[in-house]
Amino acid sequence: MMQVKVDTSDLERVFKESFETMPDQAKRAFHRAAKETEKHAQMVIAKQVASAYTIKAADVKNPKTARVSVTRSNGGLTLRYTGRPLTLHHFKYTPKAKSRRGSPRVRAANKKTGLKSLGSHAFIGGTGALNPGKVASIPFMREGKKRLPIKAVYGPSVPQMIGNEEDVESVVIPDLNEYIFDRFKHHMDWYSKEGGK
């Protein structure tokens, strides 16, 4: 599990007067700003992970690869990411299918640092999927010198990628803090113009 927290303590301090003079409107404004920030956070985090890893941002946001739960409190928002390690079809690897001309070395890259060989025991094998659009083959690894047993090769999970990405703290968190601040101000401005409705 990986947690990303958006701190709203500064927001509540700066807009203390709004919370005191227009408490109902401020509560609704915070609720709207929080909902918008939840969606924005998932987009920003996915983009940041995809900039460092060979996974697509759409896969990071896909609920099949990672689940996101959000809790809100007076101190901010907390996004909790959970998910299992991912097979390499989510990442860059070559070859993409079994070859009839021998067995070329399987190379893969989780991060954007270049393809590396997975060793002589790695090979491309079928998944058994028959439906169009399903993943038909992925890298496998023999567990010994014999043909069997084998196991699928896995890369990191989405929570691991988020946790390993240093820019989550230096880029993503400041972005989210600024975003929720701006969205709250936008909604409070609207309520003020509408006479507190």
Secondary structure, DSSP 8 states (H G I E B T S, - for coil): -EEEEEE-HHHHHHTHHHHHHSHHHHHHHHHHHHHHHHHHHHHHHHHHHHHHBSS-HHHHH-TTT-EEEEEEETTEEEEEEE----BGGGSEEE-SS--SS-----EEESBSS--EE--TTEEEEE----STTS--EEEEEESSSSS--EEE-B---HHHHHHH-THIIIIIHHHHHHHHHHHHHHHHHHHHHTT--
